[in-house]
Amino acid sequence: MYGRIPDIDPHFLTNKEQGDWAEQIILKAINDNSPDFRAEKYGRSDSLAAGDPGFEDFYVAYQEELNTIGKRPDILIFKRSDFGEAELNLDDDETVSRSVAAIEVRSSSFLAKRYSEFMETRTSQSVKRCMELRTYLLAERMRTLLQQKSPEILSLIQNSNEQTFRNLDFRLCSWSSSAELRELSELLRDLKGQIKVLHKRDYLSITPKIEDLALVNRWIQRFNVRHFYLQVFFDKAYLISFRDILSTASDPAKEDVVFSVEQDIKNQGKTTIKINVQVGKEILGRIDMPEHKSAMKELDRGRLLFYVTFQNGRGYLDNEVFNAGIING
């Protein structure tokens, strides 16, 4: 009744280690740098994985918790003026309700700055090539042929420019009865290929899973605390409110512009909303790279799994952006 218990694999272990590291980066960045707020780990800290002794009981208890209070966020934020440095009982609902924000931490194996530079270059090169092809296709010889074979495509190309190539689409034809028509077909095929590149998602994303939305909302309804997603890359971190996630993902005009809905093969094929990180707020503008080491886990039947662990690193908190995000989110 609780669904299939997931199998263990090295990618799961590495992803879990990376997620745990990301949480520690955020906890330390806030607690070492924020004069106004303190962060407390709240999400489950169990390190059990499928195949470990006691995992089945843990898994059933976790499903029961989801059904009762929803999905616990990874981190709770409290005002220092309310609690100082006193130890907090996070099993007490009243204490949890006094937090000013809840954060679900997501990690990603990218350098955000490098990715952005790569995508800007790729887009620029594709647009440049589109403009070159437009010039060839509108030269007298090709224009005359295209007018004869497909006036509709000719009109699309004539009305295109650097800003509109991304929105251009046409059905590719293959003409081969003469050398000139074969040349025209190749030019159009090249143009179609460049437009296809421009259609690809070119932004890093904050990644809430569809199946989690109701569980997150159940927790919010119980405790009445603002909820945020925080996407941690290896050089930056971005914050977005749960409210903004819902509002963005429910706007059809923004689909394939600042968000998409995809089956995430890196997350067991689960349906995931991918929202451009630029919709959020950059609260860590720099993260020092962690140390990474190989580790091994032996399963009951003797199978060995090798994975990666992460240690150290440091996040640099932008207090002004963080405070504005938490207060106004």
Phi and psi restraints in degrees (value plus and minus 20) as a CYANA .aco file:
   2 TYR   PHI    -124.7   -84.7
   2 TYR   PSI     -13.6    26.4
   3 GLY   PHI      69.5   109.5
   3 GLY   PSI     151.7   191.7
   4 ARG   PHI     -94.3   -54.3
   4 ARG   PSI     112.0   152.0
   5 ILE   PHI     -89.6   -49.6
   5 ILE   PSI     105.0   145.0
   6 PRO   PHI     -86.6   -46.6
   6 PRO   PSI     126.8   166.8
   7 ASP   PHI     -97.6   -57.6
   7 ASP   PSI     134.0   174.0
   8 ILE   PHI    -109.1   -69.1
   8 ILE   PSI     126.6   166.6
   9 ASP   PHI    -173.2  -133.2
   9 ASP   PSI     141.7   181.7
  10 PRO   PHI     -79.7   -39.7
  10 PRO   PSI     -54.5   -14.5
  11 HIS   PHI     -84.9   -44.9
  11 HIS   PSI     -59.7   -19.7
  12 PHE   PHI     -80.4   -40.4
  12 PHE   PSI     -65.2   -25.2
  13 LEU   PHI     -84.3   -44.3
  13 LEU   PSI     -63.8   -23.8
  14 THR   PHI     -83.9   -43.9
  14 THR   PSI     -64.3   -24.3
  15 ASN   PHI     -81.4   -41.4
  15 ASN   PSI     -59.2   -19.2
  16 LYS   PHI     -85.3   -45.3
  16 LYS   PSI     -63.6   -23.6
  17 GLU   PHI     -80.8   -40.8
  17 GLU   PSI     -62.0   -22.0
  18 GLN   PHI     -85.6   -45.6
  18 GLN   PSI     -61.4   -21.4
  19 GLY   PHI     -83.5   -43.5
  19 GLY   PSI     -61.2   -21.2
  20 ASP   PHI     -84.0   -44.0
  20 ASP   PSI     -60.2   -20.2
  21 TRP   PHI     -83.0   -43.0
  21 TRP   PSI     -63.3   -23.3
  22 ALA   PHI     -80.4   -40.4
  22 ALA   PSI     -62.0   -22.0
  23 GLU   PHI     -79.8   -39.8
  23 GLU   PSI     -64.4   -24.4
  24 GLN   PHI     -84.5   -44.5
  24 GLN   PSI     -57.7   -17.7
  25 ILE   PHI     -79.6   -39.6
  25 ILE   PSI     -64.0   -24.0
  26 ILE   PHI     -89.7   -49.7
  26 ILE   PSI     -65.8   -25.8
  27 LEU   PHI     -76.2   -36.2
  27 LEU   PSI     -67.6   -27.6
  28 LYS   PHI     -90.3   -50.3
  28 LYS   PSI     -59.3   -19.3
  29 ALA   PHI     -81.0   -41.0
  29 ALA   PSI     -62.2   -22.2
  30 ILE   PHI     -92.2   -52.2
  30 ILE   PSI     -69.2   -29.2
  31 ASN   PHI     -89.5   -49.5
  31 ASN   PSI     -47.6    -7.6
  32 ASP   PHI    -106.7   -66.7
  32 ASP   PSI     -37.7     2.3
  33 ASN   PHI    -145.3  -105.3
  33 ASN   PSI     -38.1     1.9
  34 SER   PHI    -113.1   -73.1
  34 SER   PSI      99.9   139.9
  35 PRO   PHI     -97.4   -57.4
  35 PRO   PSI     -36.1     3.9
  36 ASP   PHI    -122.3   -82.3
  36 ASP   PSI     -49.0    -9.0
  37 PHE   PHI    -147.6  -107.6
  37 PHE   PSI     134.9   174.9
  38 ARG   PHI    -147.2  -107.2
  38 ARG   PSI     128.7   168.7
  39 ALA   PHI    -133.1   -93.1
  39 ALA   PSI     119.4   159.4
  40 GLU   PHI    -148.0  -108.0
  40 GLU   PSI     115.1   155.1
  41 LYS   PHI     -87.9   -47.9
  41 LYS   PSI     110.6   150.6
  42 TYR   PHI    -146.1  -106.1
  42 TYR   PSI     -54.0   -14.0
  43 GLY   PHI     -84.4   -44.4
  43 GLY   PSI     145.9   185.9
  44 ARG   PHI     -78.6   -38.6
  44 ARG   PSI     116.7   156.7
  45 SER   PHI    -127.8   -87.8
  45 SER   PSI     -12.3    27.7
  46 ASP   PHI     -79.4   -39.4
  46 ASP   PSI     114.8   154.8
  47 SER   PHI    -121.8   -81.8
  47 SER   PSI      -9.1    30.9
  48 LEU   PHI     -88.2   -48.2
  48 LEU   PSI     125.3   165.3
  49 ALA   PHI    -152.4  -112.4
  49 ALA   PSI     143.7   183.7
  50 ALA   PHI     -72.2   -32.2
  50 ALA   PSI     112.7   152.7
  51 GLY   PHI      80.1   120.1
  51 GLY   PSI     -39.0     1.0
  52 ASP   PHI     -97.1   -57.1
  52 ASP   PSI     128.8   168.8
  53 PRO   PHI     -78.8   -38.8
  53 PRO   PSI     114.1   154.1
  54 GLY   PHI      65.4   105.4
  54 GLY   PSI     -22.6    17.4
  55 PHE   PHI     -84.6   -44.6
  55 PHE   PSI     -59.3   -19.3
  56 GLU   PHI     -82.2   -42.2
  56 GLU   PSI     -62.7   -22.7
  57 ASP   PHI     -83.9   -43.9
  57 ASP   PSI     -61.6   -21.6
  58 PHE   PHI     -80.6   -40.6
  58 PHE   PSI     -62.7   -22.7
  59 TYR   PHI     -84.4   -44.4
  59 TYR   PSI     -63.5   -23.5
  60 VAL   PHI     -84.4   -44.4
  60 VAL   PSI     -63.0   -23.0
  61 ALA   PHI     -82.9   -42.9
  61 ALA   PSI     -57.7   -17.7
  62 TYR   PHI     -85.9   -45.9
  62 TYR   PSI     -62.8   -22.8
  63 GLN   PHI     -82.3   -42.3
  63 GLN   PSI     -57.9   -17.9
  64 GLU   PHI     -85.7   -45.7
  64 GLU   PSI     -57.9   -17.9
  65 GLU   PHI     -84.5   -44.5
  65 GLU   PSI     -62.7   -22.7
  66 LEU   PHI     -78.5   -38.5
  66 LEU   PSI     -60.8   -20.8
  67 ASN   PHI     -89.6   -49.6
  67 ASN   PSI     -45.8    -5.8
  68 THR   PHI    -109.9   -69.9
  68 THR   PSI     -76.5   -36.5
  69 ILE   PHI    -134.0   -94.0
  69 ILE   PSI     -27.1    12.9
  70 GLY   PHI      73.0   113.0
  70 GLY   PSI    -183.8  -143.8
  71 LYS   PHI    -111.1   -71.1
  71 LYS   PSI      97.7   137.7
  72 ARG   PHI     -84.5   -44.5
  72 ARG   PSI     114.1   154.1
  73 PRO   PHI     -90.4   -50.4
  73 PRO   PSI     141.4   181.4
  74 ASP   PHI     -92.5   -52.5
  74 ASP   PSI     -55.0   -15.0
  75 ILE   PHI    -155.8  -115.8
  75 ILE   PSI     121.1   161.1
  76 LEU   PHI    -132.4   -92.4
  76 LEU   PSI     123.2   163.2
  77 ILE   PHI    -130.9   -90.9
  77 ILE   PSI     109.7   149.7
  78 PHE   PHI    -142.8  -102.8
  78 PHE   PSI     131.3   171.3
  79 LYS   PHI     -94.0   -54.0
  79 LYS   PSI     111.5   151.5
  80 ARG   PHI     -82.2   -42.2
  80 ARG   PSI     -52.7   -12.7
  81 SER   PHI     -86.6   -46.6
  81 SER   PSI     -41.0    -1.0
  82 ASP   PHI    -105.9   -65.9
  82 ASP   PSI     -56.0   -16.0
  83 PHE   PHI    -147.0  -107.0
  83 PHE   PSI     -30.7     9.3
  84 GLY   PHI      38.3    78.3
  84 GLY   PSI    -151.8  -111.8
  85 GLU   PHI    -129.7   -89.7
  85 GLU   PSI      -3.7    36.3
  86 ALA   PHI     -82.2   -42.2
  86 ALA   PSI     126.2   166.2
  87 GLU   PHI     -88.4   -48.4
  87 GLU   PSI     117.5   157.5
  88 LEU   PHI    -130.1   -90.1
  88 LEU   PSI     122.5   162.5
  89 ASN   PHI    -115.4   -75.4
  89 ASN   PSI      78.4   118.4
  90 LEU   PHI    -103.9   -63.9
  90 LEU   PSI     -16.4    23.6
  91 ASP   PHI    -108.5   -68.5
  91 ASP   PSI     -25.0    15.0
  92 ASP   PHI    -113.7   -73.7
  92 ASP   PSI      99.8   139.8
  93 ASP   PHI     -79.9   -39.9
  93 ASP   PSI     -56.5   -16.5
  94 GLU   PHI     -85.7   -45.7
  94 GLU   PSI     -60.3   -20.3
  95 THR   PHI     -84.1   -44.1
  95 THR   PSI     -65.6   -25.6
  96 VAL   PHI     -79.0   -39.0
  96 VAL   PSI     -60.6   -20.6
  97 SER   PHI     -86.8   -46.8
  97 SER   PSI     -38.1     1.9
  98 ARG   PHI    -108.3   -68.3
  98 ARG   PSI     -21.6    18.4
  99 SER   PHI     -89.1   -49.1
  99 SER   PSI     132.0   172.0
 100 VAL   PHI    -115.8   -75.8
 100 VAL   PSI     -33.7     6.3
 101 ALA   PHI    -182.6  -142.6
 101 ALA   PSI     132.1   172.1
 102 ALA   PHI    -143.0  -103.0
 102 ALA   PSI     119.7   159.7
 103 ILE   PHI    -146.7  -106.7
 103 ILE   PSI     106.3   146.3
 104 GLU   PHI    -117.4   -77.4
 104 GLU   PSI      98.3   138.3
 105 VAL   PHI    -113.5   -73.5
 105 VAL   PSI     108.2   148.2
 106 ARG   PHI    -139.2   -99.2
 106 ARG   PSI     121.2   161.2
 107 SER   PHI    -135.5   -95.5
 107 SER   PSI     134.3   174.3
 108 SER   PHI    -162.4  -122.4
 108 SER   PSI     119.7   159.7
 109 SER   PHI    -108.4   -68.4
 109 SER   PSI      30.5    70.5
 110 PHE   PHI    -150.0  -110.0
 110 PHE   PSI     135.5   175.5
 111 LEU   PHI    -114.7   -74.7
 111 LEU   PSI      92.4   132.4
 112 ALA   PHI     -80.9   -40.9
 112 ALA   PSI     -62.3   -22.3
 113 LYS   PHI     -85.4   -45.4
 113 LYS   PSI     -64.7   -24.7
 114 ARG   PHI     -84.4   -44.4
 114 ARG   PSI     -60.9   -20.9
 115 TYR   PHI     -81.6   -41.6
 115 TYR   PSI     -65.3   -25.3
 116 SER   PHI     -81.5   -41.5
 116 SER   PSI     -62.9   -22.9
 117 GLU   PHI     -82.8   -42.8
 117 GLU   PSI     -62.3   -22.3
 118 PHE   PHI     -82.7   -42.7
 118 PHE   PSI     -65.6   -25.6
 119 MET   PHI     -87.8   -47.8
 119 MET   PSI     -57.2   -17.2
 120 GLU   PHI     -82.2   -42.2
 120 GLU   PSI     -62.5   -22.5
 121 THR   PHI     -85.1   -45.1
 121 THR   PSI     -64.7   -24.7
 122 ARG   PHI     -81.2   -41.2
 122 ARG   PSI     -64.5   -24.5
 123 THR   PHI     -84.8   -44.8
 123 THR   PSI     -64.4   -24.4
 124 SER   PHI     -80.3   -40.3
 124 SER   PSI     -62.9   -22.9
 125 GLN   PHI     -86.3   -46.3
 125 GLN   PSI     -59.5   -19.5
 126 SER   PHI     -87.3   -47.3
 126 SER   PSI     -61.8   -21.8
 127 VAL   PHI     -84.1   -44.1
 127 VAL   PSI     -62.0   -22.0
 128 LYS   PHI     -80.0   -40.0
 128 LYS   PSI     -64.3   -24.3
 129 ARG   PHI     -86.1   -46.1
 129 ARG   PSI     -57.0   -17.0
 130 CYS   PHI     -80.4   -40.4
 130 CYS   PSI     -62.2   -22.2
 131 MET   PHI     -85.6   -45.6
 131 MET   PSI     -59.1   -19.1
 132 GLU   PHI     -82.7   -42.7
 132 GLU   PSI     -65.0   -25.0
 133 LEU   PHI     -85.6   -45.6
 133 LEU   PSI     -56.9   -16.9
 134 ARG   PHI     -79.5   -39.5
 134 ARG   PSI     -62.9   -22.9
 135 THR   PHI     -81.7   -41.7
 135 THR   PSI     -65.6   -25.6
 136 TYR   PHI     -80.8   -40.8
 136 TYR   PSI     -64.3   -24.3
 137 LEU   PHI     -92.0   -52.0
 137 LEU   PSI     -44.9    -4.9
 138 LEU   PHI    -115.9   -75.9
 138 LEU   PSI     -21.3    18.7
 139 ALA   PHI     -85.6   -45.6
 139 ALA   PSI     134.5   174.5
 140 GLU   PHI     -73.0   -33.0
 140 GLU   PSI     -65.4   -25.4
 141 ARG   PHI     -83.9   -43.9
 141 ARG   PSI     -68.9   -28.9
 142 MET   PHI     -92.9   -52.9
 142 MET   PSI     -56.4   -16.4
 143 ARG   PHI     -81.1   -41.1
 143 ARG   PSI     -61.9   -21.9
 144 THR   PHI     -83.0   -43.0
 144 THR   PSI     -64.5   -24.5
 145 LEU   PHI     -83.0   -43.0
 145 LEU   PSI     -63.2   -23.2
 146 LEU   PHI     -88.0   -48.0
 146 LEU   PSI     -55.0   -15.0
 147 GLN   PHI     -82.3   -42.3
 147 GLN   PSI     -56.3   -16.3
 148 GLN   PHI     -93.6   -53.6
 148 GLN   PSI     -61.0   -21.0
 149 LYS   PHI    -108.1   -68.1
 149 LYS   PSI     -57.8   -17.8
 150 SER   PHI    -176.8  -136.8
 150 SER   PSI      65.3   105.3
 151 PRO   PHI     -78.9   -38.9
 151 PRO   PSI     -49.3    -9.3
 152 GLU   PHI     -85.3   -45.3
 152 GLU   PSI     -64.9   -24.9
 153 ILE   PHI     -86.3   -46.3
 153 ILE   PSI     -60.5   -20.5
 154 LEU   PHI     -77.9   -37.9
 154 LEU   PSI     -64.4   -24.4
 155 SER   PHI     -82.7   -42.7
 155 SER   PSI     -62.0   -22.0
 156 LEU   PHI     -79.1   -39.1
 156 LEU   PSI     -64.1   -24.1
 157 ILE   PHI     -89.4   -49.4
 157 ILE   PSI     -61.2   -21.2
 158 GLN   PHI     -80.9   -40.9
 158 GLN   PSI     -54.3   -14.3
 159 ASN   PHI    -112.5   -72.5
 159 ASN   PSI     -15.2    24.8
 160 SER   PHI    -109.0   -69.0
 160 SER   PSI     138.6   178.6
 161 ASN   PHI    -173.0  -133.0
 161 ASN   PSI    -195.7  -155.7
 162 GLU   PHI     -78.3   -38.3
 162 GLU   PSI     -52.6   -12.6
 163 GLN   PHI    -103.4   -63.4
 163 GLN   PSI     -39.7     0.3
 164 THR   PHI    -129.8   -89.8
 164 THR   PSI     -22.8    17.2
 165 PHE   PHI     -78.8   -38.8
 165 PHE   PSI     -55.5   -15.5
 166 ARG   PHI     -78.0   -38.0
 166 ARG   PSI     -51.3   -11.3
 167 ASN   PHI    -112.2   -72.2
 167 ASN   PSI     -23.0    17.0
 168 LEU   PHI     -99.2   -59.2
 168 LEU   PSI     119.8   159.8
 169 ASP   PHI    -174.2  -134.2
 169 ASP   PSI     125.7   165.7
 170 PHE   PHI    -178.5  -138.5
 170 PHE   PSI     138.6   178.6
 171 ARG   PHI    -102.4   -62.4
 171 ARG   PSI     104.1   144.1
 172 LEU   PHI     -96.0   -56.0
 172 LEU   PSI     108.9   148.9
 173 CYS   PHI    -128.4   -88.4
 173 CYS   PSI     136.0   176.0
 174 SER   PHI    -144.4  -104.4
 174 SER   PSI      84.3   124.3
 175 TRP   PHI    -124.9   -84.9
 175 TRP   PSI     115.7   155.7
 176 SER   PHI    -163.0  -123.0
 176 SER   PSI      -7.0    33.0
 177 SER   PHI     -97.5   -57.5
 177 SER   PSI     -30.9     9.1
 178 SER   PHI    -170.0  -130.0
 178 SER   PSI     143.4   183.4
 179 ALA   PHI     -81.8   -41.8
 179 ALA   PSI     -59.7   -19.7
 180 GLU   PHI     -86.1   -46.1
 180 GLU   PSI     -60.4   -20.4
 181 LEU   PHI     -88.9   -48.9
 181 LEU   PSI     -55.1   -15.1
 182 ARG   PHI     -85.1   -45.1
 182 ARG   PSI     -59.7   -19.7
 183 GLU   PHI     -82.9   -42.9
 183 GLU   PSI     -62.7   -22.7
 184 LEU   PHI     -81.0   -41.0
 184 LEU   PSI     -63.8   -23.8
 185 SER   PHI     -81.1   -41.1
 185 SER   PSI     -61.2   -21.2
 186 GLU   PHI     -86.2   -46.2
 186 GLU   PSI     -59.7   -19.7
 187 LEU   PHI     -83.0   -43.0
 187 LEU   PSI     -63.5   -23.5
 188 LEU   PHI     -87.1   -47.1
 188 LEU   PSI     -56.8   -16.8
 189 ARG   PHI     -84.2   -44.2
 189 ARG   PSI     -61.8   -21.8
 190 ASP   PHI     -82.3   -42.3
 190 ASP   PSI     -64.7   -24.7
 191 LEU   PHI     -81.1   -41.1
 191 LEU   PSI     -65.1   -25.1
 192 LYS   PHI     -79.5   -39.5
 192 LYS   PSI     -60.4   -20.4
 193 GLY   PHI     -84.8   -44.8
 193 GLY   PSI     -61.1   -21.1
 194 GLN   PHI     -87.2   -47.2
 194 GLN   PSI     -58.6   -18.6
 195 ILE   PHI     -84.7   -44.7
 195 ILE   PSI     -57.1   -17.1
 196 LYS   PHI     -80.9   -40.9
 196 LYS   PSI     -59.0   -19.0
 197 VAL   PHI     -81.4   -41.4
 197 VAL   PSI     -62.6   -22.6
 198 LEU   PHI     -87.8   -47.8
 198 LEU   PSI     -43.7    -3.7
 199 HIS   PHI     -97.1   -57.1
 199 HIS   PSI     -39.2     0.8
 200 LYS   PHI     -89.4   -49.4
 200 LYS   PSI     127.0   167.0
 201 ARG   PHI     -81.8   -41.8
 201 ARG   PSI     109.5   149.5
 202 ASP   PHI    -140.7  -100.7
 202 ASP   PSI       3.8    43.8
 203 TYR   PHI    -151.4  -111.4
 203 TYR   PSI     128.9   168.9
 204 LEU   PHI     -94.8   -54.8
 204 LEU   PSI     135.2   175.2
 205 SER   PHI    -153.6  -113.6
 205 SER   PSI     136.0   176.0
 206 ILE   PHI    -109.1   -69.1
 206 ILE   PSI     115.5   155.5
 207 THR   PHI    -145.9  -105.9
 207 THR   PSI      50.8    90.8
 208 PRO   PHI     -93.7   -53.7
 208 PRO   PSI     117.6   157.6
 209 LYS   PHI    -104.0   -64.0
 209 LYS   PSI     119.7   159.7
 210 ILE   PHI     -75.3   -35.3
 210 ILE   PSI     -63.5   -23.5
 211 GLU   PHI     -85.7   -45.7
 211 GLU   PSI     -38.5     1.5
 212 ASP   PHI    -105.2   -65.2
 212 ASP   PSI     -39.7     0.3
 213 LEU   PHI     -79.0   -39.0
 213 LEU   PSI     -66.5   -26.5
 214 ALA   PHI     -86.1   -46.1
 214 ALA   PSI     -56.1   -16.1
 215 LEU   PHI     -90.1   -50.1
 215 LEU   PSI     -58.8   -18.8
 216 VAL   PHI     -84.8   -44.8
 216 VAL   PSI     -65.0   -25.0
 217 ASN   PHI     -83.0   -43.0
 217 ASN   PSI     -55.1   -15.1
 218 ARG   PHI     -81.5   -41.5
 218 ARG   PSI     -61.9   -21.9
 219 TRP   PHI     -85.5   -45.5
 219 TRP   PSI     -63.1   -23.1
 220 ILE   PHI     -81.0   -41.0
 220 ILE   PSI     -63.5   -23.5
 221 GLN   PHI     -83.1   -43.1
 221 GLN   PSI     -53.3   -13.3
 222 ARG   PHI     -94.5   -54.5
 222 ARG   PSI     -60.4   -20.4
 223 PHE   PHI    -128.7   -88.7
 223 PHE   PSI     -33.2     6.8
 224 ASN   PHI      35.9    75.9
 224 ASN   PSI      30.6    70.6
 225 VAL   PHI    -142.3  -102.3
 225 VAL   PSI     116.4   156.4
 226 ARG   PHI     -77.2   -37.2
 226 ARG   PSI     118.8   158.8
 227 HIS   PHI    -142.1  -102.1
 227 HIS   PSI     119.7   159.7
 228 PHE   PHI    -153.8  -113.8
 228 PHE   PSI     133.3   173.3
 229 TYR   PHI    -125.7   -85.7
 229 TYR   PSI     119.9   159.9
 230 LEU   PHI    -147.7  -107.7
 230 LEU   PSI      93.6   133.6
 231 GLN   PHI    -115.1   -75.1
 231 GLN   PSI     100.1   140.1
 232 VAL   PHI    -126.8   -86.8
 232 VAL   PSI      99.0   139.0
 233 PHE   PHI    -118.5   -78.5
 233 PHE   PSI    -196.7  -156.7
 234 PHE   PHI    -104.1   -64.1
 234 PHE   PSI     -19.1    20.9
 235 ASP   PHI    -157.1  -117.1
 235 ASP   PSI     -33.4     6.6
 236 LYS   PHI    -170.3  -130.3
 236 LYS   PSI     148.0   188.0
 237 ALA   PHI    -165.1  -125.1
 237 ALA   PSI     120.6   160.6
 238 TYR   PHI    -145.1  -105.1
 238 TYR   PSI     119.0   159.0
 239 LEU   PHI    -132.5   -92.5
 239 LEU   PSI     115.9   155.9
 240 ILE   PHI    -160.9  -120.9
 240 ILE   PSI     121.1   161.1
 241 SER   PHI     -97.7   -57.7
 241 SER   PSI     131.7   171.7
 242 PHE   PHI     -79.4   -39.4
 242 PHE   PSI     -56.9   -16.9
 243 ARG   PHI     -81.4   -41.4
 243 ARG   PSI     -61.9   -21.9
 244 ASP   PHI     -90.8   -50.8
 244 ASP   PSI     -50.9   -10.9
 245 ILE   PHI     -81.6   -41.6
 245 ILE   PSI     -68.0   -28.0
 246 LEU   PHI     -84.7   -44.7
 246 LEU   PSI     -63.1   -23.1
 247 SER   PHI     -87.3   -47.3
 247 SER   PSI     -58.5   -18.5
 248 THR   PHI     -87.5   -47.5
 248 THR   PSI     -67.4   -27.4
 249 ALA   PHI     -92.4   -52.4
 249 ALA   PSI     -34.0     6.0
 250 SER   PHI    -117.5   -77.5
 250 SER   PSI     -15.8    24.2
 251 ASP   PHI    -123.3   -83.3
 251 ASP   PSI      84.5   124.5
 252 PRO   PHI     -78.0   -38.0
 252 PRO   PSI     -49.9    -9.9
 253 ALA   PHI     -86.5   -46.5
 253 ALA   PSI     -40.4    -0.4
 254 LYS   PHI    -114.4   -74.4
 254 LYS   PSI     -29.5    10.5
 255 GLU   PHI     -87.5   -47.5
 255 GLU   PSI     116.5   156.5
 256 ASP   PHI      45.2    85.2
 256 ASP   PSI      -8.3    31.7
 257 VAL   PHI    -133.4   -93.4
 257 VAL   PSI     -79.0   -39.0
 258 VAL   PHI    -140.9  -100.9
 258 VAL   PSI     -21.7    18.3
 259 PHE   PHI    -172.3  -132.3
 259 PHE   PSI     138.5   178.5
 260 SER   PHI    -161.8  -121.8
 260 SER   PSI     142.3   182.3
 261 VAL   PHI    -137.9   -97.9
 261 VAL   PSI     101.3   141.3
 262 GLU   PHI    -156.3  -116.3
 262 GLU   PSI     136.0   176.0
 263 GLN   PHI    -102.6   -62.6
 263 GLN   PSI      95.6   135.6
 264 ASP   PHI    -109.5   -69.5
 264 ASP   PSI      84.7   124.7
 265 ILE   PHI     -87.0   -47.0
 265 ILE   PSI     -42.0    -2.0
 266 LYS   PHI    -101.9   -61.9
 266 LYS   PSI     -25.2    14.8
 267 ASN   PHI    -150.3  -110.3
 267 ASN   PSI      33.0    73.0
 268 GLN   PHI      38.0    78.0
 268 GLN   PSI       9.0    49.0
 269 GLY   PHI      51.0    91.0
 269 GLY   PSI      -3.5    36.5
 270 LYS   PHI     -93.8   -53.8
 270 LYS   PSI     124.9   164.9
 271 THR   PHI     -92.2   -52.2
 271 THR   PSI     105.7   145.7
 272 THR   PHI    -150.3  -110.3
 272 THR   PSI     117.0   157.0
 273 ILE   PHI    -105.3   -65.3
 273 ILE   PSI     108.2   148.2
 274 LYS   PHI    -135.7   -95.7
 274 LYS   PSI      85.6   125.6
 275 ILE   PHI    -125.1   -85.1
 275 ILE   PSI     110.7   150.7
 276 ASN   PHI     -70.0   -30.0
 276 ASN   PSI     106.7   146.7
 277 VAL   PHI     -79.1   -39.1
 277 VAL   PSI     -44.2    -4.2
 278 GLN   PHI     -88.3   -48.3
 278 GLN   PSI     -35.0     5.0
 279 VAL   PHI     -88.5   -48.5
 279 VAL   PSI     -48.5    -8.5
 280 GLY   PHI    -107.5   -67.5
 280 GLY   PSI    -187.1  -147.1
 281 LYS   PHI    -135.5   -95.5
 281 LYS   PSI     113.1   153.1
 282 GLU   PHI    -100.1   -60.1
 282 GLU   PSI      83.6   123.6
 283 ILE   PHI    -118.1   -78.1
 283 ILE   PSI     -40.6    -0.6
 284 LEU   PHI    -140.9  -100.9
 284 LEU   PSI      87.6   127.6
 285 GLY   PHI    -107.2   -67.2
 285 GLY   PSI     -23.5    16.5
 286 ARG   PHI    -176.6  -136.6
 286 ARG   PSI     118.2   158.2
 287 ILE   PHI    -155.5  -115.5
 287 ILE   PSI     108.5   148.5
 288 ASP   PHI     -96.4   -56.4
 288 ASP   PSI     117.4   157.4
 289 MET   PHI     -81.5   -41.5
 289 MET   PSI     121.9   161.9
 290 PRO   PHI    -101.3   -61.3
 290 PRO   PSI     147.1   187.1
 291 GLU   PHI    -100.2   -60.2
 291 GLU   PSI     125.5   165.5
 292 HIS   PHI    -152.7  -112.7
 292 HIS   PSI     116.3   156.3
 293 LYS   PHI    -156.4  -116.4
 293 LYS   PSI     134.5   174.5
 294 SER   PHI     -98.4   -58.4
 294 SER   PSI     123.5   163.5
 295 ALA   PHI    -156.1  -116.1
 295 ALA   PSI     144.3   184.3
 296 MET   PHI    -153.9  -113.9
 296 MET   PSI     122.7   162.7
 297 LYS   PHI    -148.2  -108.2
 297 LYS   PSI     111.7   151.7
 298 GLU   PHI    -123.1   -83.1
 298 GLU   PSI     106.2   146.2
 299 LEU   PHI    -106.7   -66.7
 299 LEU   PSI     145.9   185.9
 300 ASP   PHI     -74.3   -34.3
 300 ASP   PSI     -61.0   -21.0
 301 ARG   PHI    -106.9   -66.9
 301 ARG   PSI     -10.4    29.6
 302 GLY   PHI      76.6   116.6
 302 GLY   PSI     -18.6    21.4
 303 ARG   PHI     -93.6   -53.6
 303 ARG   PSI     117.8   157.8
 304 LEU   PHI    -125.6   -85.6
 304 LEU   PSI     113.1   153.1
 305 LEU   PHI    -136.5   -96.5
 305 LEU   PSI     110.6   150.6
 306 PHE   PHI    -130.6   -90.6
 306 PHE   PSI     114.0   154.0
 307 TYR   PHI    -167.2  -127.2
 307 TYR   PSI    -197.7  -157.7
 308 VAL   PHI    -135.2   -95.2
 308 VAL   PSI     117.3   157.3
 309 THR   PHI    -131.5   -91.5
 309 THR   PSI     136.9   176.9
 310 PHE   PHI    -148.4  -108.4
 310 PHE   PSI     117.3   157.3
 311 GLN   PHI    -160.4  -120.4
 311 GLN   PSI     133.1   173.1
 312 ASN   PHI      44.1    84.1
 312 ASN   PSI    -173.3  -133.3
 313 GLY   PHI      68.5   108.5
 313 GLY   PSI     147.6   187.6
 314 ARG   PHI    -173.4  -133.4
 314 ARG   PSI     119.1   159.1
 315 GLY   PHI    -127.0   -87.0
 315 GLY   PSI     123.1   163.1
 316 TYR   PHI    -130.4   -90.4
 316 TYR   PSI      88.3   128.3
 317 LEU   PHI    -101.2   -61.2
 317 LEU   PSI     112.7   152.7
 318 ASP   PHI    -110.3   -70.3
 318 ASP   PSI      78.5   118.5
 319 ASN   PHI     -80.8   -40.8
 319 ASN   PSI     -58.9   -18.9
 320 GLU   PHI     -83.8   -43.8
 320 GLU   PSI     -67.0   -27.0
 321 VAL   PHI     -88.2   -48.2
 321 VAL   PSI     -61.1   -21.1
 322 PHE   PHI     -83.5   -43.5
 322 PHE   PSI     -67.2   -27.2
 323 ASN   PHI     -81.2   -41.2
 323 ASN   PSI     -63.8   -23.8
 324 ALA   PHI     -84.2   -44.2
 324 ALA   PSI     -60.3   -20.3
 325 GLY   PHI     -85.2   -45.2
 325 GLY   PSI     -65.1   -25.1
 326 ILE   PHI     -88.7   -48.7
 326 ILE   PSI     -60.6   -20.6
 327 ILE   PHI     -95.4   -55.4
 327 ILE   PSI     -60.2   -20.2
 328 ASN   PHI    -118.1   -78.1
 328 ASN   PSI     -23.7    16.3
